[in-house]
Amino acid sequence: MFIKKDTRKIPQILADATARLSPESPEEGNPITELSFSRRAPELSTGISIILKPSYYPALENLLQLSLYDCGLKSLREIESGSVLFPKLEQLDVGRNPFLVNDSLSSKFHAQFPSLKELWADNCAFGPDIPETLLQLNKLEVVRMTGNKLQFVKEIDKYWPLVKVLALDGNDIVSVAGIGKLQQLEKLHLRQNKLIELEGLPYKKLTMISLSSNQLTKFPDSLVNATALRELYLNGNQIAVLPNGLANLGQLNKLNLAHNKIGQDVSDEGNILPEDFVQRFGMPDVMSGCCSVDKTCVVQMEGNPLAEGRKKRYLEEEKKNAKEMEMEVDDVA
């Protein structure tokens, strides 16, 4: 859907939103609840103080959604006041502001957003830890901090017990503590990090998890209990062995195990995959590398020694058969 960009300047937008609250306004009782100031770097080049004038406070108090996406922001420290500026705000987007770091936030940043449920902070420069003031946003249900500089994630269950979607792709994360206690977690994105292991994952409500392009050497065993799981991405790791029980994940419809080390240290092809796995999904196709016996869940296994070995032997056999047929034709001739 195409939405026409608001060509008014920020002060005019906020002044109009404030005037709308006047008893004399025909729009009184119908306040503006969404404001997008995305891609307005020229207007915000001196910071966001332009938004925070006391005369605009009534308009800010009614906001549910605010976007400051891609504005070239270097600091949000101005968001600090004796009164709560955004008491109703539920969604805040400060993504694609690559100059925002931990020190760009005041220690009381969280106090201005007591109702915040969604935080979008992709492609900033927060790290190596999640800023303490962001952890204090204890009503968050959706957290997106992909493409930052995070290395360590504290015991987030103590801070974000209500989180349902946690997206931390594209960081340098080596450890995540407390993730197994996030009982409301439904979707977990940890793609392109530096995780060597990740155990104790929550499984009651987990429907999707992406751990691709990490350094995992072991399949997270707790995932065999994630009976609600629909999508599991573990491609691009160093996993050599699969556990029993994967076949019991009845809701699973996407399983990507490509480009691991499955079959690297086992010479007997029949002993590489668990029996229940083979019964449900089958062995990798000799050309595509996919296990497709179960039509409801195709398993991608290309790039593993097991799949590549099957492909190599198949092509060698085909080449041998073709050569023998060619010799037979020559003999007849």
VEXDREN-2710 file (C-alpha; in Angstrom, 1 decimal):
% VEXDREN-2710
k/r/px/py/pz
1/MET/0.0/0.0/0.0
2/PHE/1.4/3.4/-1.0
3/ILE/1.3/6.0/1.7
4/LYS/1.9/9.6/0.7
5/LYS/4.8/11.2/2.6
6/ASP/3.8/14.1/4.9
7/THR/5.7/17.0/3.4
8/ARG/5.2/19.3/6.4
9/LYS/8.1/20.1/8.6
10/ILE/8.3/18.5/12.0
11/PRO/7.4/21.6/14.0
12/GLN/4.3/22.1/11.9
13/ILE/3.3/18.4/12.3
14/LEU/3.6/18.6/16.1
15/ALA/1.9/22.0/16.3
16/ASP/-1.1/20.7/14.3
17/ALA/-1.2/17.5/16.5
18/THR/-1.2/19.7/19.6
19/ALA/-3.9/22.1/18.2
20/ARG/-6.0/19.1/17.5
21/LEU/-6.4/18.6/21.3
22/SER/-8.0/22.0/21.8
23/PRO/-11.7/22.0/22.9
24/GLU/-12.2/24.4/20.0
25/SER/-10.8/22.0/17.4
26/PRO/-13.3/19.9/15.3
27/GLU/-10.9/17.0/15.8
28/GLU/-10.9/17.3/19.6
29/GLY/-11.3/13.9/21.2
30/ASN/-9.5/12.3/18.2
31/PRO/-5.8/12.8/18.9
32/ILE/-2.9/11.8/16.6
33/THR/-1.6/8.4/17.9
34/GLU/1.0/7.7/15.2
35/LEU/3.9/9.9/14.0
36/SER/6.6/8.9/11.6
37/PHE/9.7/11.2/11.3
38/SER/11.7/8.6/9.4
39/ARG/14.4/9.7/7.0
40/ARG/14.4/13.3/8.2
41/ALA/18.1/13.6/8.9
42/PRO/18.3/17.3/7.7
43/GLU/15.7/18.4/10.2
44/LEU/17.1/16.4/13.0
45/SER/20.8/17.1/12.3
46/THR/21.1/19.1/15.6
47/GLY/19.3/16.4/17.7
48/ILE/15.7/15.6/18.7
49/SER/15.2/18.7/20.9
50/ILE/13.1/20.0/18.0
51/ILE/10.5/17.3/19.0
52/LEU/10.7/17.8/22.7
53/LYS/9.5/21.4/23.2
54/PRO/7.1/21.7/26.2
55/SER/4.4/23.1/24.0
56/TYR/4.3/19.7/22.2
57/TYR/4.0/17.6/25.3
58/PRO/0.2/17.2/25.1
59/ALA/0.7/15.7/21.6
60/LEU/3.5/13.4/22.7
61/GLU/1.4/12.1/25.6
62/ASN/-1.2/10.6/23.2
63/LEU/1.2/8.8/20.9
64/LEU/1.1/5.0/20.5
65/GLN/3.7/4.7/17.7
66/LEU/6.7/6.9/16.9
67/SER/9.3/6.3/14.2
68/LEU/12.7/8.0/14.2
69/TYR/14.1/5.5/11.6
70/ASP/17.1/6.5/9.5
71/CYS/17.5/10.1/10.8
72/GLY/21.2/10.2/11.3
73/LEU/20.7/10.5/15.1
74/LYS/23.8/10.5/17.3
75/SER/22.1/11.0/20.7
76/LEU/18.7/10.4/22.4
77/ARG/19.9/11.8/25.7
78/GLU/17.5/14.7/25.4
79/ILE/14.7/12.2/26.1
80/GLU/14.9/12.8/29.8
81/SER/12.4/14.9/31.8
82/GLY/10.9/15.3/35.2
83/SER/7.5/14.3/33.7
84/VAL/6.8/11.2/31.5
85/LEU/6.9/12.4/27.9
86/PHE/5.5/9.3/26.2
87/PRO/3.2/7.6/28.8
88/LYS/1.1/5.7/26.2
89/LEU/3.7/4.9/23.5
90/GLU/3.7/1.2/22.6
91/GLN/6.0/1.1/19.6
92/LEU/9.3/3.0/19.1
93/ASP/11.5/2.7/16.0
94/VAL/15.0/4.1/16.2
95/GLY/16.5/1.7/13.6
96/ARG/19.1/2.6/11.0
97/ASN/20.8/5.2/13.1
98/PRO/24.4/3.8/13.0
99/PHE/25.8/6.5/15.3
100/LEU/23.6/5.5/18.3
101/VAL/25.7/3.7/20.9
102/ASN/25.1/2.9/24.6
103/ASP/26.2/6.3/25.7
104/SER/23.6/7.9/23.4
105/LEU/20.9/7.1/26.0
106/SER/20.5/8.6/29.4
107/SER/20.2/6.2/32.4
108/LYS/16.5/7.3/32.7
109/PHE/15.6/6.7/29.1
110/HIS/13.3/3.8/30.0
111/ALA/11.3/5.9/32.4
112/GLN/9.8/7.9/29.5
113/PHE/8.2/4.8/28.0
114/PRO/6.3/3.0/30.7
115/SER/3.9/1.3/28.3
116/LEU/6.4/0.3/25.5
117/LYS/5.7/-3.1/24.0
118/GLU/7.8/-2.9/20.8
119/LEU/11.4/-1.6/20.4
120/TRP/12.9/-1.5/16.9
121/ALA/16.6/-0.6/17.1
122/ASP/18.1/-2.5/14.0
123/ASN/21.3/-1.3/12.5
124/CYS/22.5/0.9/15.2
125/ALA/25.8/0.5/17.1
126/PHE/24.7/-0.7/20.6
127/GLY/27.1/-3.0/22.4
128/PRO/28.9/-4.9/23.6
129/ASP/26.0/-5.3/26.1
130/ILE/22.4/-4.2/25.7
131/PRO/22.1/-0.8/27.3
132/GLU/20.9/-1.1/30.9
133/THR/18.1/1.4/30.4
134/LEU/16.7/-0.7/27.5
135/LEU/16.7/-3.8/29.7
136/GLN/14.6/-1.8/32.1
137/LEU/11.8/-1.6/29.6
138/ASN/10.1/-4.6/31.3
139/LYS/6.8/-4.6/29.2
140/LEU/8.5/-5.3/25.9
141/GLU/7.0/-8.1/23.8
142/VAL/9.0/-7.4/20.6
143/VAL/12.7/-6.5/20.5
144/ARG/14.6/-6.0/17.3
145/MET/18.3/-5.2/17.6
146/THR/19.7/-6.8/14.5
147/GLY/22.9/-5.5/13.0
148/ASN/24.3/-3.9/16.2
149/LYS/27.6/-4.6/18.0
150/LEU/26.3/-6.9/20.8
151/GLN/28.6/-9.6/22.2
152/PHE/26.9/-10.5/25.5
153/VAL/23.3/-10.8/26.4
154/LYS/22.5/-10.7/30.2
155/GLU/19.9/-12.8/32.0
156/ILE/17.1/-11.3/29.9
157/ASP/14.4/-13.3/31.6
158/LYS/14.8/-11.0/34.6
159/TYR/14.3/-7.9/32.4
160/TRP/12.1/-8.9/29.5
161/PRO/9.8/-11.7/30.9
162/LEU/7.0/-10.9/28.4
163/VAL/9.0/-10.9/25.2
164/LYS/7.5/-12.9/22.3
165/VAL/9.8/-11.9/19.5
166/LEU/13.5/-11.5/20.0
167/ALA/15.6/-10.6/16.9
168/LEU/19.4/-10.2/17.5
169/ASP/20.7/-11.3/14.0
170/GLY/23.9/-9.9/12.7
171/ASN/25.7/-9.2/15.9
172/ASP/28.9/-10.7/17.5
173/ILE/27.0/-12.5/20.3
174/VAL/29.0/-15.3/22.0
175/SER/26.6/-16.0/24.9
176/VAL/22.9/-15.6/25.8
177/ALA/22.0/-16.0/29.4
178/GLY/18.5/-16.7/30.7
179/ILE/16.9/-17.3/27.4
180/GLY/15.5/-20.7/28.5
181/LYS/13.3/-18.9/31.0
182/LEU/11.5/-16.7/28.5
183/GLN/8.2/-18.6/28.7
184/GLN/6.3/-16.3/26.3
185/LEU/9.0/-16.5/23.5
186/GLU/7.6/-17.5/20.1
187/LYS/10.2/-16.4/17.6
188/LEU/14.0/-16.2/18.2
189/HIS/16.4/-14.7/15.6
190/LEU/20.1/-15.3/16.3
191/ARG/21.4/-15.6/12.8
192/GLN/24.9/-14.5/12.0
193/ASN/26.5/-14.4/15.4
194/LYS/29.3/-16.3/17.1
195/LEU/27.5/-18.8/19.2
196/ILE/29.4/-22.1/19.9
197/GLU/26.5/-23.6/21.9
198/LEU/23.0/-22.7/23.0
199/GLU/21.2/-24.9/25.5
200/GLY/18.2/-24.5/27.7
201/LEU/16.0/-23.0/25.0
202/PRO/12.4/-22.3/25.9
203/TYR/10.0/-24.7/24.1
204/LYS/6.5/-24.2/25.3
205/LYS/5.5/-21.5/22.8
206/LEU/8.5/-21.4/20.4
207/THR/7.3/-21.6/16.8
208/MET/10.4/-20.3/15.0
209/ILE/14.1/-20.2/15.7
210/SER/17.0/-19.2/13.4
211/LEU/20.5/-20.1/14.5
212/SER/22.0/-20.2/11.0
213/SER/25.5/-18.9/10.3
214/ASN/26.9/-19.4/13.8
215/GLN/29.6/-21.7/15.1
216/LEU/27.4/-24.4/16.8
217/THR/29.1/-27.7/17.1
218/LYS/26.2/-29.4/18.8
219/PHE/22.5/-29.6/18.1
220/PRO/20.6/-27.8/20.9
221/ASP/19.0/-30.9/22.5
222/SER/16.2/-28.9/24.2
223/LEU/14.7/-28.2/20.8
224/VAL/13.4/-31.8/20.5
225/ASN/10.8/-30.8/23.2
226/ALA/9.6/-27.8/21.2
227/THR/6.4/-29.4/20.0
228/ALA/5.0/-26.1/18.7
229/LEU/8.0/-25.5/16.5
230/ARG/7.2/-24.8/12.8
231/GLU/10.5/-23.4/11.5
232/LEU/14.0/-24.3/12.5
233/TYR/17.1/-22.9/10.8
234/LEU/20.5/-24.4/11.7
235/ASN/22.3/-24.1/8.4
236/GLY/25.8/-22.8/8.2
237/ASN/27.1/-24.3/11.5
238/GLN/29.4/-27.1/12.4
239/ILE/26.9/-29.7/13.7
240/ALA/28.0/-33.3/13.1
241/VAL/25.3/-35.3/14.9
242/LEU/21.5/-35.1/15.1
243/PRO/19.6/-36.2/18.2
244/ASN/16.8/-38.7/18.5
245/GLY/13.4/-37.1/18.7
246/LEU/13.3/-34.6/15.8
247/ALA/10.7/-36.8/14.1
248/ASN/8.3/-36.0/17.0
249/LEU/8.1/-32.3/16.1
250/GLY/4.7/-32.7/14.4
251/GLN/4.2/-29.0/13.6
252/LEU/7.6/-28.7/11.8
253/ASN/7.3/-27.6/8.2
254/LYS/10.7/-26.0/7.6
255/LEU/14.0/-27.6/8.7
256/ASN/17.3/-26.3/7.3
257/LEU/20.4/-28.3/8.2
258/ALA/22.4/-27.4/5.1
259/HIS/26.2/-26.8/5.2
260/ASN/27.0/-28.5/8.5
261/LYS/29.3/-31.4/9.1
262/ILE/26.7/-34.2/9.3
263/GLY/28.4/-37.4/8.2
264/GLN/31.9/-36.1/8.4
265/ASP/33.2/-38.7/10.8
266/VAL/31.0/-41.7/10.0
267/SER/31.8/-44.1/7.2
268/ASP/28.6/-46.2/7.4
269/GLU/25.9/-44.1/5.8
270/GLY/23.2/-46.1/7.5
271/ASN/24.4/-45.0/11.0
272/ILE/24.7/-41.3/10.4
273/LEU/21.1/-40.2/10.9
274/PRO/18.8/-41.3/13.8
275/GLU/16.4/-44.1/12.8
276/ASP/13.2/-42.1/13.6
277/PHE/14.6/-39.2/11.5
278/VAL/15.0/-41.5/8.4
279/GLN/11.6/-43.0/8.9
280/ARG/9.8/-39.7/8.8
281/PHE/12.0/-37.6/6.4
282/GLY/14.1/-40.1/4.5
283/MET/17.7/-39.9/3.3
284/PRO/19.0/-36.9/1.4
285/ASP/18.2/-36.9/-2.3
286/VAL/21.3/-37.7/-4.3
287/MET/21.1/-34.5/-6.3
288/SER/19.2/-31.9/-4.3
289/GLY/20.4/-33.0/-0.8
290/CYS/16.8/-32.6/0.5
291/CYS/14.9/-35.2/2.6
292/SER/11.4/-35.1/1.2
293/VAL/9.6/-38.3/2.3
294/ASP/7.4/-36.2/4.6
295/LYS/5.8/-33.7/2.1
296/THR/4.7/-31.4/5.0
297/CYS/8.3/-30.8/5.9
298/VAL/11.2/-30.8/3.5
299/VAL/14.6/-31.0/5.2
300/GLN/17.5/-29.2/3.5
301/MET/20.8/-31.0/4.0
302/GLU/22.9/-30.0/1.0
303/GLY/26.5/-29.1/1.7
304/ASN/26.8/-31.8/4.5
305/PRO/29.4/-34.6/4.0
306/LEU/26.5/-37.1/4.0
307/ALA/24.6/-35.4/1.2
308/GLU/27.7/-34.5/-0.8
309/GLY/29.0/-38.0/-0.5
310/ARG/25.8/-39.5/-1.9
311/LYS/25.8/-37.0/-4.8
312/LYS/29.4/-37.8/-5.6
313/ARG/28.8/-41.6/-5.6
314/TYR/25.7/-41.2/-7.7
315/LEU/27.4/-39.0/-10.3
316/GLU/30.3/-41.4/-10.5
317/GLU/27.9/-44.4/-11.0
318/GLU/26.1/-42.5/-13.7
319/LYS/29.3/-41.7/-15.4
320/LYS/30.4/-45.3/-15.2
321/ASN/27.1/-46.6/-16.6
322/ALA/27.2/-44.1/-19.4
323/LYS/30.7/-45.2/-20.3
324/GLU/29.7/-48.9/-20.3
325/MET/26.7/-48.1/-22.5
326/GLU/29.0/-46.3/-24.9
327/MET/31.3/-49.3/-25.0
328/GLU/28.4/-51.6/-25.7
329/VAL/27.3/-49.4/-28.7
330/ASP/30.9/-49.5/-30.0
331/ASP/30.9/-53.3/-29.8
332/VAL/27.6/-53.6/-31.7
333/ALA/28.9/-51.3/-34.3
END
